[in-house]
């Protein structure tokens, strides 16, 4: 297991475990689709690279509104 994921510091840095999971998932998909890593690969797996990018503050989380995502807003019942 990646040591940085065992520590709560990374989770607090990004604002919670669900946000951290979302960031990891999105960036991991980008790397699998051919995006270049922001840190040296140095024999690390894609997951290890993503965690290191987050740990170094190279990735940020930006919440998009429904209109920015191109979706219609949900109805309020």
Phi, psi and omega in degrees: 000151179284124185302322182298333180283342178283339183264138180286350183300317180296319179296317178293326182299322183264348176106020175133163185289328180287322176294319178298314179299319179296316179297316180298313183298314182296314182291323178300316177298319178299317179294320179293332178274004174109003178295150179278139177293150179270355176232164178296136181295311176045041177077010181273155175284167178301320180297317178297324178295315180300313181298319179294320178299317179293316181301322181278357179078022181277345178243143176235159180254125178234122180275127180263147175278167180300321181292327178290331178275352179084012181255152175285141179295149180291147177286145175265124181263000000 
